[in-house]
Amino acid sequence: MVFQLISLLAQTLTLIFVSLPSLINTSQLDYDTLVFKQCDSSDTTILQKTTTKYPNYSNQNLVFRAHAVSSFLRKLDLESSQAKFFKTLVVNEEHAVSGWFQCREDYPREICQRCVSTLRDISTRLCRNATSARVHLRGCHLVYEIELVDTPTAQAKNHHNYNLLETPERSPIHKTCDGATAETFAGFEEMRTEALTAAETGVVDGHGFYEESYKLLHVVAQCDGHVEACDCGECVGAAAAAVAEECRWSIAGQIYLEGCYVGYKYFPHEFPGDSYHAEGTKANVGKSLAIVVGGVAALVFVAIFFMFLKSLRKKGDDC
């Protein structure tokens, strides 16, 4: 009887160990905060072009474009339950929409799916009439571009010529530098240089993603899913150099280039630990997990101990 109870409690403890990380991580992750957006509507021909086929082409064109973008975003939303990076092309009677979504590699898949769903809503609201858009949340981002298709026949024959959005060579997109200064902290620049240099190598070994605590710094780097390993390392190297220059004395900084991004955060008075994300984590996930799991384990083993004593007492009474 005792051994059955011990076996049952051991199975329960195993389930708790397996499920708690997901529950705690999910509650701690700040994945849906908007970092930045870029909505480009400079191509006015997409709105103004007229044809004899559609006398009221401008309105018809907007309808087709809205349908194409909606189909594209729905496709991304569906794929987010299966993948953390997905690149595709959607074509209808008048428009081709190409682009992708990507989630942070270390975030659970359920968070990726929620993040992409949020992206879909935000991009629809903020970039409704854009001919191209880029929207970054803390946990994921999406990029898309719209092109005109002249006729359905041309679409059927030439849709394979619509290349998915390719990234120019490491062009800067966005940066943020924390206003607080680390100038008074001895060795800060050297420490950051070493941490960012490690990220350049680590992102190649990590297949496009790197997260590590180095002394008093926490560094995160990630490349877009279609960027090759060597190009990824070069991109992160360029981003590391840029963030060190642009955010020279900032205790935290992030820089986004075409193809990759790098972020760091400096903890001058404590070791950064093993939190999921230096930019946006609401608490130290590893520490919370250890406390909760340790408490549960202690309670389980105390219960086993008392059951064992009770069993011994019962055997003594039987004698």
C-alpha positions as CSV (number, residue, x, y, z in Angstrom):
1,M,0.0,0.0,0.0
2,V,2.8,2.4,0.9
3,F,4.7,1.7,-2.2
4,Q,1.6,2.2,-4.3
5,L,1.1,5.6,-2.6
6,I,4.7,6.5,-3.2
7,S,4.4,5.5,-6.9
8,L,1.2,7.6,-7.3
9,L,2.8,10.6,-5.6
10,A,6.0,10.3,-7.7
11,Q,3.9,10.3,-10.9
12,T,2.0,13.4,-9.6
13,L,5.3,15.1,-8.9
14,T,6.6,14.3,-12.3
15,L,3.5,15.8,-13.9
16,I,4.0,19.0,-11.8
17,F,7.6,19.3,-12.9
18,V,6.6,18.9,-16.5
19,S,3.6,21.3,-16.5
20,L,4.8,24.1,-14.1
21,P,7.5,25.5,-16.4
22,S,4.9,26.1,-19.1
23,L,2.4,27.7,-16.7
24,I,4.9,30.0,-15.1
25,N,6.7,31.0,-18.3
26,T,3.4,31.8,-19.9
27,S,2.3,34.1,-17.1
28,Q,5.7,35.9,-17.0
29,L,6.2,36.6,-20.7
30,D,5.6,40.1,-22.0
31,Y,5.1,39.0,-25.6
32,D,2.4,41.4,-26.9
33,T,4.0,44.8,-26.2
34,L,4.3,46.8,-29.4
35,V,8.0,47.6,-30.0
36,F,7.6,49.5,-33.3
37,K,5.6,49.6,-36.6
38,Q,6.3,50.7,-40.1
39,C,3.4,51.2,-42.5
40,D,4.3,52.4,-46.0
41,S,1.6,53.7,-48.3
42,S,3.9,55.5,-50.7
43,D,2.8,53.5,-53.8
44,T,-0.2,55.6,-54.7
45,T,-0.7,53.7,-58.0
46,I,-2.0,50.8,-56.1
47,L,-4.9,53.0,-55.0
48,Q,-5.4,55.2,-58.0
49,K,-4.9,52.9,-61.0
50,T,-8.0,52.7,-63.3
51,T,-8.8,50.2,-66.1
52,T,-11.7,49.7,-68.6
53,K,-12.5,46.4,-67.0
54,Y,-13.4,48.0,-63.7
55,P,-14.8,51.6,-64.2
56,N,-14.7,52.1,-60.4
57,Y,-11.3,50.4,-60.1
58,S,-10.1,52.3,-57.1
59,N,-12.9,50.9,-54.9
60,Q,-12.6,47.4,-56.5
61,N,-8.9,47.5,-56.0
62,L,-9.2,48.2,-52.3
63,V,-11.6,45.3,-51.9
64,F,-9.2,42.9,-53.7
65,R,-6.3,44.2,-51.7
66,A,-8.1,43.9,-48.4
67,H,-9.1,40.3,-49.2
68,A,-5.5,39.4,-50.2
69,V,-4.0,40.9,-47.0
70,S,-6.7,39.2,-44.9
71,S,-6.0,35.8,-46.5
72,F,-2.3,36.3,-46.0
73,L,-2.8,37.2,-42.3
74,R,-5.2,34.2,-41.8
75,K,-2.6,31.9,-43.3
76,L,0.1,33.2,-40.9
77,D,-2.3,32.8,-37.9
78,L,-3.0,29.2,-38.9
79,E,0.7,28.3,-39.3
80,S,1.7,29.8,-36.0
81,S,0.3,26.8,-34.2
82,Q,2.9,24.6,-36.0
83,A,5.9,26.8,-36.6
84,K,7.8,29.8,-35.2
85,F,8.8,31.0,-38.7
86,F,6.7,30.9,-41.8
87,K,7.1,32.7,-45.1
88,T,4.5,32.7,-47.8
89,L,2.9,34.3,-50.9
90,V,-0.9,34.8,-51.3
91,V,-2.3,35.9,-54.7
92,N,-5.8,36.9,-55.8
93,E,-7.3,38.5,-58.9
94,E,-5.4,41.8,-58.5
95,H,-2.8,41.5,-55.8
96,A,0.1,39.4,-54.5
97,V,1.0,39.6,-50.8
98,S,4.4,38.2,-49.8
99,G,6.0,38.1,-46.3
100,W,6.5,36.2,-43.1
101,F,6.0,36.0,-39.4
102,Q,8.6,35.0,-36.8
103,C,8.5,34.3,-33.1
104,R,11.2,34.4,-30.5
105,E,12.8,30.9,-30.7
106,D,12.8,30.4,-26.9
107,Y,9.1,31.2,-26.4
108,P,6.7,28.3,-26.1
109,R,4.6,27.5,-29.2
110,E,1.4,28.5,-27.5
111,I,2.8,32.0,-26.8
112,C,3.9,32.2,-30.5
113,Q,0.4,31.4,-31.6
114,R,-1.1,34.1,-29.3
115,C,1.6,36.6,-30.4
116,V,0.9,36.1,-34.1
117,S,-2.9,36.4,-33.5
118,T,-2.2,39.7,-31.7
119,L,0.0,40.8,-34.6
120,R,-2.8,40.1,-37.0
121,D,-5.2,42.4,-35.1
122,I,-2.6,45.1,-34.6
123,S,-1.4,45.2,-38.2
124,T,-4.9,45.3,-39.5
125,R,-5.7,48.2,-37.2
126,L,-2.5,50.2,-37.6
127,C,-1.6,49.5,-41.2
128,R,-5.0,49.1,-42.8
129,N,-4.1,50.9,-46.1
130,A,-0.4,50.2,-46.2
131,T,1.2,48.7,-49.3
132,S,3.9,47.2,-47.1
133,A,4.1,46.8,-43.3
134,R,6.4,45.7,-40.6
135,V,5.1,45.2,-37.0
136,H,7.3,44.1,-34.1
137,L,6.0,42.9,-30.8
138,R,8.3,41.7,-28.0
139,G,7.6,38.1,-28.8
140,C,7.1,38.1,-32.6
141,H,7.0,40.2,-35.7
142,L,5.5,40.1,-39.2
143,V,6.6,41.7,-42.5
144,Y,4.6,41.9,-45.8
145,E,4.6,43.6,-49.1
146,I,1.8,44.0,-51.7
147,E,2.3,44.0,-55.4
148,L,-0.3,44.5,-58.2
149,V,-1.1,41.6,-60.6
150,D,-2.2,43.0,-64.0
151,T,-4.8,40.3,-64.9
152,P,-5.9,36.9,-63.7
153,T,-4.2,35.4,-66.8
154,A,-0.9,37.0,-66.0
155,Q,-1.4,36.0,-62.4
156,A,-1.8,32.3,-63.4
157,K,1.2,32.4,-65.6
158,N,3.6,34.5,-63.6
159,H,2.7,34.2,-60.0
160,H,5.9,32.2,-59.5
161,N,7.9,35.3,-60.4
162,Y,6.7,37.1,-57.3
163,N,9.6,36.5,-55.0
164,L,9.0,36.5,-51.3
165,L,10.2,39.6,-49.5
166,E,14.0,39.4,-49.4
167,T,16.1,41.5,-47.0
168,P,18.5,44.1,-48.2
169,E,22.0,44.0,-46.8
170,R,21.7,44.8,-43.1
171,S,19.8,48.1,-43.4
172,P,18.9,49.7,-40.1
173,I,15.2,49.6,-39.2
174,H,14.8,50.6,-35.6
175,K,16.7,51.2,-32.4
176,T,15.9,51.9,-28.7
177,C,18.4,53.0,-26.1
178,D,17.6,53.1,-22.4
179,G,18.1,56.6,-21.1
180,A,19.9,55.5,-17.9
181,T,23.7,55.8,-18.1
182,A,26.3,53.2,-17.3
183,E,29.2,55.6,-17.7
184,T,30.1,55.4,-14.0
185,F,30.3,51.6,-13.9
186,A,33.9,50.5,-14.4
187,G,34.4,48.0,-17.2
188,F,30.9,48.3,-18.7
189,E,32.1,48.9,-22.3
190,E,34.6,46.0,-22.2
191,M,32.0,43.7,-20.7
192,R,29.4,44.6,-23.3
193,T,31.9,44.2,-26.2
194,E,32.7,40.7,-24.9
195,A,29.1,39.8,-24.5
196,L,28.1,41.0,-28.0
197,T,31.1,39.3,-29.6
198,A,29.9,36.1,-28.0
199,A,26.5,36.6,-29.5
200,E,28.0,36.9,-33.1
201,T,29.4,33.3,-32.7
202,G,26.6,32.0,-30.6
203,V,23.8,32.9,-33.1
204,V,25.5,30.7,-35.7
205,D,25.9,27.7,-33.3
206,G,22.3,28.3,-32.1
207,H,20.8,28.1,-35.6
208,G,19.8,31.7,-35.7
209,F,19.1,32.4,-32.1
210,Y,21.2,33.3,-29.1
211,E,20.4,34.2,-25.5
212,E,22.9,34.2,-22.7
213,S,23.9,36.0,-19.5
214,Y,27.5,37.2,-19.5
215,K,28.8,38.5,-16.2
216,L,26.4,41.4,-15.5
217,L,24.9,41.5,-19.0
218,H,22.0,39.7,-20.6
219,V,22.1,39.4,-24.4
220,V,19.5,38.3,-27.0
221,A,20.1,38.0,-30.7
222,Q,18.0,36.4,-33.5
223,C,18.0,36.3,-37.3
224,D,15.0,36.1,-39.6
225,G,14.3,32.4,-40.4
226,H,15.4,32.7,-44.1
227,V,18.8,34.1,-43.3
228,E,21.7,31.6,-43.8
229,A,24.0,30.8,-40.9
230,C,27.0,32.7,-42.1
231,D,24.9,35.7,-43.1
232,C,23.3,35.5,-39.8
233,G,26.6,35.8,-37.9
234,E,27.6,38.8,-40.1
235,C,24.2,40.5,-39.5
236,V,24.4,40.0,-35.8
237,G,28.0,41.3,-35.8
238,A,26.9,44.4,-37.7
239,A,23.9,44.9,-35.2
240,A,26.3,44.4,-32.2
241,A,28.6,47.1,-33.6
242,A,25.7,49.4,-34.3
243,V,24.1,49.0,-30.8
244,A,27.4,49.6,-29.1
245,E,27.9,52.8,-31.1
246,E,24.3,54.1,-30.9
247,C,23.7,53.2,-27.3
248,R,27.2,53.7,-26.0
249,W,26.5,54.4,-22.3
250,S,22.9,53.0,-22.1
251,I,22.3,50.2,-19.7
252,A,20.0,48.6,-22.2
253,G,19.6,48.8,-26.0
254,Q,18.1,47.0,-28.9
255,I,18.8,47.5,-32.6
256,Y,16.9,46.0,-35.5
257,L,18.5,45.5,-38.9
258,E,17.1,43.9,-42.0
259,G,17.6,40.3,-41.2
260,C,18.4,40.3,-37.5
261,Y,18.2,42.1,-34.2
262,V,20.4,42.3,-31.1
263,G,19.4,43.4,-27.6
264,Y,21.3,43.7,-24.3
265,K,20.5,44.7,-20.7
266,Y,23.0,45.5,-18.0
267,F,22.4,44.6,-14.4
268,P,25.0,46.6,-12.4
269,H,24.1,45.3,-9.0
270,E,23.0,41.6,-9.6
271,F,23.6,38.7,-11.8
272,P,20.9,38.6,-14.6
273,G,20.1,35.0,-13.9
274,D,18.2,32.7,-16.4
275,S,15.1,34.8,-17.1
276,Y,13.4,34.3,-20.4
277,H,13.9,37.7,-21.7
278,A,15.9,40.7,-20.5
279,E,13.7,43.1,-22.4
280,G,10.2,42.5,-21.2
281,T,10.4,39.8,-18.6
282,K,8.2,40.7,-15.7
283,A,10.0,38.4,-13.2
284,N,12.9,36.0,-12.9
285,V,11.2,32.9,-14.3
286,G,13.9,30.4,-13.3
287,K,13.9,31.6,-9.7
288,S,10.1,31.5,-9.5
289,L,10.0,28.0,-11.0
290,A,12.6,26.8,-8.5
291,I,10.7,28.1,-5.5
292,V,7.4,26.7,-6.6
293,V,8.7,23.3,-7.6
294,G,10.8,23.1,-4.4
295,G,7.8,23.8,-2.3
296,V,5.7,21.3,-4.0
297,A,8.4,18.6,-3.8
298,A,8.8,19.3,0.0
299,L,5.1,18.9,0.6
300,V,5.0,15.7,-1.4
301,F,7.9,14.1,0.4
302,V,6.5,15.2,3.8
303,A,3.2,13.5,2.9
304,I,5.1,10.3,1.9
305,F,7.0,10.3,5.2
306,F,3.8,10.6,7.3
307,M,2.1,7.9,5.3
308,F,5.1,5.7,5.9
309,L,5.0,6.3,9.6
310,K,1.2,5.6,9.6
311,S,1.8,2.3,7.8
312,L,4.5,1.2,10.4
313,R,2.2,2.1,13.2
314,K,-0.6,0.0,11.7
315,K,1.7,-3.0,11.3
316,G,2.7,-2.6,15.0
317,D,-1.0,-2.6,16.0
318,D,-1.6,-5.8,13.9
319,C,1.1,-7.6,15.8
